[in-house]
Amino acid sequence: MRCSCLRLPPLSRAVLGVRSSSKLARPVNCAGAGRSKCGLLCLEDCGNGQKSLVCCVMEPTLGHPIKVVVRRTGLSAHVIRVWEKRYQAVVPERTTTNRRLYSDEDIAHLQWLQQAVQAGQSIGRIAHLSTPELMKLVRAEQAAAPLTQRPTDGEVEKKDTADPGEFLAQALVAVQGLDAVSLEEQLVRASIALSQRHLLEEVVQPLMERIGQMWQEGTLRVSDEHMASAVVCSFIGNLRASFQVSATAPHVVATTPAGQLHEIGALLASVVATSEGWNSTFLGPNLPAEEIAGAAAQKGAKAVLLSIIYPGDDPHLGGELLKLRRLIGGDMALLAGGRAAPHYQRFLNQAGAVTLTDLNNLRDSLNALRS
């Protein structure tokens, strides 16, 4: 908001009949030197014992929706909201309909935060800094960097120049150290440096696959696995919520069949579907065929996405897959993937399911369904 002051002709203090301590409303930031605040009325000293009554009116300024902020900063909507909610990095105004509006100053602050994080700073350590302090910090980091690593004037750092393997390695260190804060920070940093596709395919998916392998090998504690799953699920869920999809787009439901307790694969599939322009409903894990079919029918889904990760020897899962096909009918697509999916290939074939090998394969299959 911007304060606009309307000055009335000079009047004596007695004629005004308003004490400088009066509070007509919440004070606004319009009082300058020689002026005392009186709510929305300011008393300006005109000399000779006279005061000028200044009526201050708050005028709305134009803010920017989050789509503009995403375009200008290169940050994802998910990262912006995490920084805003968790670290109060910016405090946007809200409209009467609770829509966020960001000022030019907010955008500049986010741009400098992004550069500081890319330089290796922790968002938790720098979120409280002012924009001038961030500028000073970033310039100091740039001055200390080798000449070959310094950006030239006007150069904009491109996404995917960072090594996804570094983020993956640091995330695994955080998991083994039971450090939820560090794990989330590595995921956020990866989401800044990498495109959404590379983030999911080269960091998040291999991270969870490696965690699953370590858990099965007995080299990772159950508590470590649970912590990592909670952090990654929250991160992916927030990422999924940041996409805007048309209400008329086709619908899919994503879940895991009965006996499959690991939900991250289904959540990843749901994010990919949303990013490809589908309305995607994540149903959670471990659902019997009847529940999956009922939800798919209620949503008018064009496809059901199944994640099958562990175990790979459930004697009941084959029957669940065949039952699901009978319940959803022959027209609805059934797509299944995950580390353990090949162990049930015979039943997947009988159910007429498309077996997915990776997230890119999922994208291709979804695009084929829409064509």
C-alpha positions as CSV (number, residue, x, y, z in Angstrom):
1,M,0.0,0.0,0.0
2,R,1.1,3.6,-0.6
3,C,0.3,6.5,1.7
4,S,-1.0,9.7,0.0
5,C,-1.2,12.8,2.2
6,L,-3.8,15.6,1.6
7,R,-2.9,18.8,3.4
8,L,-5.6,21.2,4.7
9,P,-4.9,24.9,5.3
10,P,-2.9,25.8,8.4
11,L,-5.0,26.0,11.6
12,S,-4.2,26.8,15.1
13,R,-3.8,23.9,17.5
14,A,-6.8,25.2,19.6
15,V,-9.0,25.3,16.5
16,L,-8.0,21.8,15.5
17,G,-8.9,20.5,18.9
18,V,-6.9,17.4,18.2
19,R,-4.1,16.3,20.5
20,S,-1.0,14.7,19.0
21,S,-1.6,11.7,21.2
22,S,-5.1,11.0,19.8
23,K,-5.5,7.7,18.1
24,L,-8.1,7.7,15.4
25,A,-6.8,4.6,13.7
26,R,-3.7,2.5,13.4
27,P,-0.7,4.8,12.7
28,V,0.6,4.8,9.2
29,N,4.2,5.4,8.0
30,C,3.7,8.9,6.7
31,A,5.0,11.1,9.5
32,G,8.2,12.9,8.5
33,A,10.4,15.5,10.4
34,G,8.3,18.0,12.3
35,R,5.1,15.9,11.9
36,S,3.4,13.9,14.7
37,K,1.3,10.9,13.9
38,C,-2.3,10.9,14.9
39,G,-3.7,7.7,13.4
40,L,-4.7,8.6,9.8
41,L,-4.5,12.3,10.7
42,C,-1.1,13.9,11.0
43,L,-0.3,17.2,12.5
44,E,2.4,19.1,10.6
45,D,4.2,22.0,12.2
46,C,3.9,25.1,10.1
47,G,5.6,27.5,12.5
48,N,4.1,30.4,14.5
49,G,2.2,27.9,16.7
50,Q,0.1,26.7,13.8
51,K,-0.5,23.2,12.7
52,S,-1.6,21.8,9.3
53,L,-3.9,18.9,9.4
54,V,-2.7,16.2,7.0
55,C,-5.2,13.5,6.1
56,C,-3.5,10.3,5.0
57,V,-5.3,7.9,2.6
58,M,-3.9,4.5,1.9
59,E,-3.9,4.0,-1.9
60,P,-3.5,0.4,-3.3
61,T,-0.3,-0.3,-5.3
62,L,-0.1,-2.8,-8.0
63,G,1.3,-6.1,-6.9
64,H,2.4,-9.1,-9.0
65,P,0.8,-12.6,-8.9
66,I,3.0,-15.6,-8.2
67,K,3.2,-16.5,-11.9
68,V,5.0,-13.2,-12.6
69,V,7.4,-13.8,-9.6
70,V,8.2,-17.3,-11.0
71,R,8.9,-15.9,-14.4
72,R,11.1,-13.1,-13.1
73,T,13.1,-15.0,-10.5
74,G,13.3,-18.5,-12.1
75,L,12.3,-20.0,-8.8
76,S,9.5,-22.5,-8.7
77,A,6.2,-21.5,-7.0
78,H,6.9,-24.3,-4.5
79,V,10.3,-22.8,-3.4
80,I,8.8,-19.3,-3.1
81,R,6.0,-20.6,-0.9
82,V,8.5,-22.6,1.3
83,W,10.7,-19.6,1.7
84,E,7.7,-17.4,2.5
85,K,5.9,-19.8,4.9
86,R,8.9,-21.3,6.7
87,Y,11.4,-18.5,6.7
88,Q,9.3,-15.4,6.2
89,A,11.7,-14.4,3.5
90,V,9.0,-12.1,2.0
91,V,5.6,-11.1,3.3
92,P,3.3,-10.5,0.3
93,E,0.1,-8.5,0.5
94,R,-3.2,-10.4,0.2
95,T,-6.3,-9.3,-1.7
96,T,-9.8,-9.6,-0.2
97,T,-9.9,-13.1,-1.8
98,N,-6.7,-14.1,0.0
99,R,-4.6,-14.0,-3.2
100,R,-0.9,-13.2,-2.8
101,L,0.5,-10.1,-4.5
102,Y,4.2,-9.5,-4.5
103,S,5.9,-6.1,-4.8
104,D,8.9,-5.3,-7.0
105,E,10.9,-5.2,-3.8
106,D,9.8,-8.7,-2.9
107,I,10.9,-9.9,-6.3
108,A,14.3,-8.3,-6.0
109,H,14.7,-9.8,-2.6
110,L,13.9,-13.2,-3.8
111,Q,16.4,-12.8,-6.7
112,W,19.2,-12.0,-4.3
113,L,18.2,-14.8,-2.0
114,Q,18.4,-17.2,-5.0
115,Q,21.9,-16.0,-5.9
116,A,23.1,-16.4,-2.3
117,V,21.7,-19.9,-2.1
118,Q,23.3,-20.8,-5.5
119,A,26.6,-19.5,-4.1
120,G,26.4,-22.1,-1.3
121,Q,24.6,-20.2,1.5
122,S,22.0,-21.9,3.6
123,I,18.5,-20.4,3.3
124,G,17.9,-20.8,7.0
125,R,21.0,-18.7,7.7
126,I,20.3,-15.8,5.3
127,A,16.5,-15.6,5.1
128,H,16.5,-12.8,7.8
129,L,18.9,-10.6,5.9
130,S,17.8,-7.4,4.2
131,T,18.2,-6.9,0.5
132,P,21.3,-4.7,0.8
133,E,22.9,-7.3,3.2
134,L,22.2,-10.0,0.6
135,M,23.7,-7.9,-2.2
136,K,26.8,-7.4,-0.1
137,L,27.0,-11.1,0.7
138,V,26.6,-12.2,-2.9
139,R,29.2,-9.8,-4.2
140,A,31.6,-11.0,-1.6
141,E,31.0,-14.6,-2.8
142,Q,31.5,-13.6,-6.4
143,A,34.7,-11.7,-5.6
144,A,36.1,-14.8,-3.8
145,A,35.2,-17.2,-6.7
146,P,37.8,-18.2,-9.3
147,L,37.7,-16.0,-12.3
148,T,36.5,-18.9,-14.5
149,Q,33.4,-19.3,-12.3
150,R,32.3,-15.7,-12.2
151,P,29.3,-14.7,-14.3
152,T,30.0,-12.0,-16.9
153,D,28.0,-8.8,-16.9
154,G,24.4,-9.6,-17.9
155,E,24.9,-13.3,-17.8
156,V,22.0,-15.3,-16.3
157,E,22.8,-18.6,-14.7
158,K,21.0,-21.4,-16.5
159,K,19.3,-24.2,-14.9
160,D,20.7,-27.8,-15.1
161,T,24.3,-26.5,-15.1
162,A,24.6,-28.0,-11.6
163,D,25.5,-31.6,-11.0
164,P,22.4,-33.5,-9.8
165,G,24.8,-36.1,-8.3
166,E,26.0,-33.6,-5.8
167,F,22.5,-32.9,-4.5
168,L,21.8,-36.6,-4.3
169,A,25.0,-37.3,-2.4
170,Q,24.4,-34.6,0.1
171,A,20.8,-35.7,0.5
172,L,21.9,-39.2,1.3
173,V,24.4,-37.8,3.9
174,A,21.5,-36.0,5.5
175,V,19.4,-39.2,5.6
176,Q,22.1,-41.2,7.2
177,G,22.6,-38.4,9.8
178,L,18.9,-38.3,10.5
179,D,19.0,-34.6,9.6
180,A,15.6,-33.6,8.3
181,V,16.4,-29.9,8.0
182,S,19.5,-30.6,5.9
183,L,17.6,-33.1,3.7
184,E,14.9,-30.6,2.9
185,E,17.4,-27.9,2.3
186,Q,19.2,-30.1,-0.3
187,L,15.9,-30.7,-2.0
188,V,15.1,-27.0,-2.1
189,R,18.5,-26.2,-3.5
190,A,18.2,-28.8,-6.1
191,S,14.8,-27.4,-7.1
192,I,16.4,-24.0,-7.6
193,A,19.4,-25.3,-9.7
194,L,17.6,-27.9,-11.8
195,S,14.6,-28.1,-14.0
196,Q,11.5,-29.9,-12.5
197,R,12.1,-32.9,-14.8
198,H,15.8,-33.3,-13.8
199,L,14.9,-32.7,-10.1
200,L,12.5,-35.6,-10.1
201,E,14.4,-38.0,-12.4
202,E,17.9,-37.4,-11.2
203,V,17.6,-36.5,-7.6
204,V,14.2,-37.5,-6.0
205,Q,13.6,-40.8,-7.7
206,P,17.2,-42.2,-7.3
207,L,17.3,-40.9,-3.7
208,M,14.2,-42.9,-2.8
209,E,15.5,-46.0,-4.7
210,R,18.8,-45.8,-2.9
211,I,17.1,-45.4,0.5
212,G,14.9,-48.4,-0.3
213,Q,17.9,-50.5,-1.2
214,M,19.8,-49.5,1.9
215,W,16.8,-50.3,4.1
216,Q,16.4,-53.8,2.5
217,E,20.2,-54.4,2.9
218,G,20.0,-53.5,6.6
219,T,22.4,-50.6,6.2
220,L,19.8,-47.9,7.0
221,R,17.8,-47.7,10.2
222,V,14.0,-47.7,10.1
223,S,14.0,-44.3,11.7
224,D,16.2,-42.9,8.9
225,E,13.9,-44.3,6.3
226,H,10.8,-43.0,7.9
227,M,12.3,-39.5,8.3
228,A,13.4,-39.4,4.7
229,S,10.0,-40.6,3.5
230,A,8.2,-37.9,5.5
231,V,10.5,-35.1,4.3
232,V,10.3,-36.2,0.6
233,C,6.6,-36.8,0.7
234,S,6.0,-33.3,2.1
235,F,8.4,-31.8,-0.5
236,I,6.7,-33.6,-3.4
237,G,3.2,-32.8,-2.1
238,N,4.1,-29.1,-2.0
239,L,5.6,-29.3,-5.5
240,R,2.5,-30.9,-6.8
241,A,0.3,-28.2,-5.3
242,S,2.2,-25.5,-7.0
243,F,1.0,-26.5,-10.5
244,Q,-2.1,-24.8,-12.0
245,V,-4.2,-27.2,-14.2
246,S,-7.3,-26.5,-16.2
247,A,-10.5,-27.8,-14.7
248,T,-11.4,-29.3,-18.0
249,A,-8.2,-31.3,-18.2
250,P,-8.5,-35.2,-18.1
251,H,-8.3,-36.9,-14.7
252,V,-6.1,-39.6,-13.3
253,V,-5.9,-41.2,-9.9
254,A,-2.6,-42.4,-8.4
255,T,-2.2,-44.9,-5.5
256,T,-0.6,-48.2,-4.5
257,P,-2.6,-51.5,-4.4
258,A,-3.4,-53.4,-1.2
259,G,-0.2,-54.6,0.5
260,Q,2.0,-51.9,-1.0
261,L,2.8,-49.5,1.8
262,H,5.4,-47.2,0.1
263,E,3.6,-44.2,-1.2
264,I,6.3,-42.0,-2.7
265,G,6.3,-43.7,-6.1
266,A,2.6,-43.0,-6.5
267,L,3.1,-39.4,-5.3
268,L,5.8,-38.9,-7.8
269,A,3.6,-40.2,-10.6
270,S,0.9,-37.8,-9.5
271,V,3.3,-34.9,-9.7
272,V,4.4,-35.9,-13.2
273,A,0.8,-36.2,-14.3
274,T,0.0,-32.8,-12.9
275,S,3.1,-31.2,-14.6
276,E,1.9,-32.7,-17.9
277,G,-1.5,-31.0,-17.6
278,W,-3.6,-33.7,-16.0
279,N,-5.9,-33.3,-13.0
280,S,-4.4,-35.8,-10.7
281,T,-5.8,-37.2,-7.4
282,F,-3.4,-38.9,-5.1
283,L,-5.3,-41.5,-3.0
284,G,-2.6,-42.5,-0.7
285,P,-1.2,-46.0,-0.3
286,N,-2.4,-49.6,0.3
287,L,-5.9,-49.5,-1.2
288,P,-8.0,-52.5,-2.2
289,A,-9.2,-52.8,-5.8
290,E,-12.8,-51.8,-4.8
291,E,-11.6,-48.4,-3.3
292,I,-9.4,-47.6,-6.3
293,A,-12.1,-48.4,-8.8
294,G,-14.7,-46.4,-6.8
295,A,-12.4,-43.3,-6.6
296,A,-11.6,-43.6,-10.3
297,A,-15.3,-43.7,-11.2
298,Q,-16.2,-40.8,-9.0
299,K,-13.5,-38.6,-10.6
300,G,-14.3,-39.8,-14.1
301,A,-10.7,-40.8,-14.5
302,K,-9.2,-41.7,-17.8
303,A,-6.4,-43.7,-16.2
304,V,-5.2,-45.3,-12.9
305,L,-1.6,-45.0,-11.9
306,L,-0.2,-47.7,-9.7
307,S,3.1,-47.8,-7.9
308,I,4.5,-51.2,-6.9
309,I,7.7,-51.0,-4.9
310,Y,7.8,-53.6,-2.1
311,P,7.3,-56.4,-1.5
312,G,7.9,-58.3,-4.8
313,D,6.4,-61.6,-3.7
314,D,2.9,-60.8,-2.4
315,P,0.7,-63.8,-3.2
316,H,-2.4,-61.6,-3.1
317,L,-1.3,-58.8,-5.4
318,G,-1.9,-60.6,-8.6
319,G,-5.6,-61.2,-7.7
320,E,-5.9,-57.5,-6.7
321,L,-4.7,-56.4,-10.1
322,L,-7.1,-58.7,-12.0
323,K,-10.0,-57.6,-9.8
324,L,-9.1,-53.9,-10.4
325,R,-9.3,-54.4,-14.2
326,R,-12.7,-56.1,-13.9
327,L,-14.0,-53.2,-11.8
328,I,-12.8,-50.3,-13.9
329,G,-13.8,-51.9,-17.2
330,G,-11.8,-52.2,-20.4
331,D,-11.8,-48.6,-21.4
332,M,-9.9,-47.0,-18.5
333,A,-6.1,-47.1,-18.9
334,L,-4.1,-48.9,-16.2
335,L,-0.4,-47.8,-15.8
336,A,1.9,-49.5,-13.3
337,G,5.5,-48.9,-12.4
338,G,8.0,-49.2,-9.6
339,R,10.9,-51.4,-8.5
340,A,8.8,-54.5,-7.8
341,A,6.4,-54.2,-10.8
342,P,8.4,-56.6,-13.0
343,H,7.8,-59.4,-10.4
344,Y,4.1,-59.2,-11.2
345,Q,4.5,-58.9,-15.0
346,R,2.3,-61.9,-15.7
347,F,-0.6,-60.4,-13.8
348,L,0.0,-56.9,-15.3
349,N,-0.2,-58.4,-18.8
350,Q,-3.4,-60.2,-18.0
351,A,-4.9,-57.0,-16.6
352,G,-4.0,-55.2,-19.8
353,A,-1.7,-52.7,-17.9
354,V,1.0,-50.7,-19.3
355,T,4.3,-51.4,-17.4
356,L,6.3,-48.2,-16.9
357,T,10.1,-48.3,-16.7
358,D,10.7,-44.7,-15.5
359,L,9.1,-41.3,-15.1
360,N,9.9,-40.3,-18.7
361,N,8.1,-43.4,-19.8
362,L,5.1,-42.3,-17.7
363,R,5.1,-38.9,-19.5
364,D,5.1,-40.5,-22.9
365,S,2.2,-42.8,-21.9
366,L,0.2,-40.0,-20.6
367,N,0.8,-37.9,-23.7
368,A,-0.3,-40.9,-25.8
369,L,-3.5,-41.2,-23.9
370,R,-4.4,-37.5,-24.6
371,S,-3.6,-37.7,-28.3
